[in-house]
Amino acid sequence: MRSIAFADFLIGVGILFVLEGLMFAASPAWMRRAMKSAMVTPDYILRGVGIGSAVAGLILIWLVRR
């Protein structure tokens, strides 16, 4: 039997795939430019944005679950 937390995790991953898929379907040229831009962006900036996004996501989850 799966736990509720694991089911919520899978729902979150599913939503991520839906949103990413919609962005690629709606504007593949924009996504291609965004990926090219990410390739030349320094690692420290990508790392900072990634950590910031993760923290914002955790705060959002915490606020919703509270």
C-alpha positions as CSV (number, residue, x, y, z in Angstrom):
1,M,0.0,0.0,0.0
2,R,1.4,3.4,-1.0
3,S,1.5,6.2,1.5
4,I,-0.4,9.5,0.9
5,A,3.0,11.3,0.8
6,F,4.2,9.1,-2.0
7,A,0.9,9.5,-3.9
8,D,1.3,13.3,-3.5
9,F,4.8,13.1,-4.8
10,L,3.7,11.2,-7.9
11,I,1.0,13.8,-8.5
12,G,3.6,16.5,-8.3
13,V,5.8,14.8,-10.8
14,G,2.8,14.3,-13.1
15,I,2.0,18.0,-12.9
16,L,5.6,18.9,-13.7
17,F,5.5,16.7,-16.8
18,V,2.2,18.3,-17.9
19,L,3.5,21.8,-17.5
20,E,6.8,21.1,-19.2
21,G,5.0,19.3,-22.0
22,L,2.6,22.2,-22.5
23,M,5.5,24.7,-22.7
24,F,7.3,22.6,-25.4
25,A,4.0,22.1,-27.3
26,A,3.0,25.8,-27.1
27,S,6.3,27.3,-28.1
28,P,9.1,25.0,-29.1
29,A,11.2,27.8,-30.5
30,W,11.1,29.7,-27.2
31,M,12.0,26.5,-25.3
32,R,14.9,25.9,-27.7
33,R,16.2,29.5,-27.0
34,A,15.8,29.0,-23.3
35,M,17.8,25.8,-23.4
36,K,20.6,27.5,-25.4
37,S,20.6,30.3,-22.9
38,A,20.9,27.9,-20.0
39,M,23.9,26.3,-21.8
40,V,25.9,29.5,-21.6
41,T,24.7,30.6,-18.1
42,P,27.4,30.1,-15.4
43,D,26.9,27.1,-13.1
44,Y,26.7,29.3,-10.0
45,I,23.7,31.2,-11.4
46,L,21.9,28.0,-12.4
47,R,22.6,26.5,-9.0
48,G,21.3,29.6,-7.2
49,V,18.1,29.6,-9.3
50,G,17.7,25.9,-8.7
51,I,18.1,26.2,-4.9
52,G,15.8,29.2,-4.8
53,S,13.1,27.4,-6.8
54,A,13.4,24.3,-4.5
55,V,13.1,26.5,-1.4
56,A,10.1,28.4,-2.8
57,G,8.5,25.1,-3.7
58,L,9.0,23.7,-0.2
59,I,7.6,26.9,1.4
60,L,4.6,26.6,-0.9
61,I,4.0,23.0,0.0
62,W,4.4,23.8,3.7
63,L,1.9,26.7,3.5
64,V,-0.7,24.5,1.7
65,R,-0.2,21.6,4.1
66,R,-0.4,23.7,7.2
